[in-house]
Amino acid sequence: MSRRDALPPDVRVLERGWLSSNNLLVFDADAATLIDSGHVRHAGQTVALLRLALGGARLTRLVNTHLHSDHCGGNAALAQAFEGLRIIVPPGGFAAARDWDEDALSYRATAQRCARFVPDAALRTEAPLVLGGRPWDVIAAPGHDPDAVMLFDARHGLLVSGDALWENGFGVVFPELDGEPGFDDVAAVLDAIERLPVAVVVPGHGAPFTDVASALARARSRLASWRADPRRHARHAAKVLVKYHLMEEGAQPEAELAAWAAAAPLLGRLWARAGRAEADAPSGWCRQLVDELVAAGAAARQGGQVHDR
């Protein structure tokens, strides 16, 4: 059985490239629910892909696994494009999204973009969410994001894991970057996944996969290395922030990129924790991180600009 054959017939995965998270549609008669909406830069593409994938069905609900900008950046555009769409977010993020608190939502600290949207309701972890006429468990998944959730269709063994588990790891553990514990939460979520009868995982990024045991082993190996050396995790996170910014911009003069690095609060905190020995300021550290991205083929310098690759 292929990975996609393991999916129920009423589920369709739109696998996206970075910046956007994957989109998952669950159909129910002539209506459908979308899980996660991608990045604002790709919002027009997301609307077009959904119109094609829906095939005449109405998009009535949008559910977010968490409120990082690559998972909810298309919310505003979808609310405008699909009349009557209800946006449902994790309970811990509802008030911040309603009030558009960019500090609580992390957009100010990371200096990332997300179009403002208005949530209609919060998920309930104590009650299942009905999708496709069947209950899906709403499972708290703190670690990468303290308010994140996963969705589990027990009837088909389908887990929508967001960034709690990828085929080759999981997302940066943001609480740890702010000096709050997060690694134990990641471990607990991985243990919770192992206890579930999971047949197929639809991650936030990358293709669906069925070898859950191997994915968990790789995730635990990554977690162990970061626990053993938190500075390594912090440095990895800094490089992720720079790469993410380059993906948002496409290309940027190196002087402007350095100015962004100097102004991004989270990058400044990471420099203080993990970069002081390498550079005398966040902007200089950013240039070193760009050097590494260029050496890895993930960025390029040309004509005074840094280009995403």
LINCOR-V225497 format. One line per field, one symbol per residue. phi: phi as a letter, one per 20 degrees, with the letter a starting at -180 (. if undefined). A space follows every 10 residues. Layout:
phi: ???
This chain:
phi: .fffffeffe dcddfdegef ffdcddeble cbdddmcnef fdffffgfff gffflnfeed ccddfadffe dcfegfffff edfnfddccg gfdffffgel efffenfffe lddbffcdfe adfcfecfde cmmbfdfddg cfpgcfdfcd cceffdmede eldfbdfcpa fgefgffdnd fbfffgffff fffffeeedb ddefbnfgbd efffffffff ffffffffbg fffffgffff ffffffffen bbgfffffff ffefgfffff gfecdgfdbe agfffgffff gffffenebb dblndddfc
